[in-house]
Amino acid sequence: MRVLIIEDEIPSQLNLKRALKQTAPDLEVIGCIGSVAEAVAWFDSNPQGADLIFMDVQLSDGLCFDIFKQAKVQGKVVITTAYDNYALDAFRVHSVDYLLKPLDVEALRQAIEHCRALHAPATPIDYAKLAELFVPPTPKVQYKERFMVKLGDKIILIRVEDIAFFYSENKTSHIVTTEGREYVIDDSLDMVENRVNPEVFFRIGRSFIVSLGSIQLVTKHFGSRLKVQLKGQKRDDLFVSRSRTNEFLEWLGGE
């Protein structure tokens, strides 16, 4: 069987070639390709394709599925990916196998045997449909867990769970803790808003970001405005911007 490797990382190419030699020495690696553009050009120049094609999902210039949109791919395909998600079983359903990285030799052997046993599918494989099924996992957002503030020659760490609200005044940003202590921080409120968990903190207006756990009461005020009262805080000027009222109510309700 003639094997084509489409993988943009040289170490991964070498590891796969070594594993193939160990697992199935009769296989002949006819090429290693590192990008969508190179793969499209290769298939255009080699319409006969290859007997077995190993494709990494993420290549240097896009996803391997882009190859199928631009070239006619001939050969049995084994997808290699570091992402283990629910859609991967769809590859096997469509007579395409997959391997998770780092590659396991036994899994590689089974994938090769699976491909050896395959006959031409009754209907053409819809690779475009498979591409729609594959959704790379959304990277987990890392929100700030603490803020570092300077107090004279001291550095104090304030945990986010101890923060009642942030506010800005005279171009200076402040943290107010649940115990009523107040500290100046270097970050602007725009920076703070992007760094704290939006499920826990809400920017009610241009000058205030409040913590959900510190809200004691929300009341309607003049002009249908909402006024926020925080536990243990004496501020009497926490109003929700009219433009954010609906969004604030949805946030309160956990929507």
C-alpha positions, 0 to 999 in steps of 0.5 A: 500500500502506498501511504501519503502523510499530511502533517505540518509538524516534522517530529510528528511526521517522523514519529508516524513514519517510524510507527508505520515501519514498526507496525506495517513494514510493507507500507511504502511512504510516498510523501510527507506534506505539511500544508493544505496548499501543498496537498491540493497541488499534490492531488492535482498532480497525482490523480491516482492518489494514494492507498492510505492517507494520514491527515492531521486535522490542523495544518499550517494554513488551515484544516485538512477538510479544506483539501477536500473542497479544493481537490479530488482525494483518492484513497482511504483516509485516517484522520490524526488529531489531538482533539477527542470530541463526540464527532470523531466517531462519525469518521468511522461511520463514513468509512474513515478512521481516526487516531488520537495524538500522541499516536498509540502503536496498537491503535495505529495497527488497528486503523491500518487493518481496518483500512486494508479490509475496506472495500469501496463504499457504496456511496461517496464519502461526503468529506464536506459533511464530515468537516461540518461535524468536526468542531475544535474545542473552544479553548478554556478562558482563563479569568483572573483569580486575584488582583495585585495592588500596591500599598506603599512598599507592600504588594497585596493580593486580592482574591476575586471572590473577596471583591464587591465591586470595581469603580472608576473615578477621575481616570483612576480605577478602584477595587472595593472588597466585601469588607469595605476596604478600597484599593487603587489598581492600574487596570482600566475598567475596560481591562477589568471587564475583559479579565473577570468571569462575566458570570460573576461580574457585570458592568452596570455602567461606564463607571461600575462593575459589580459582583453577583455575590455582593448584590443585596437588592435591586429596586426600580428607580425614577425613569424606570432605572434600576438601582443596585444595593450591595451587601455591607456597602454604603454607595448610593450611586449604583445604577444600571445603565438603561441600555444594559437593563435587559442584559443585566436582568438576564444576567441576574436570572442566570440566562 
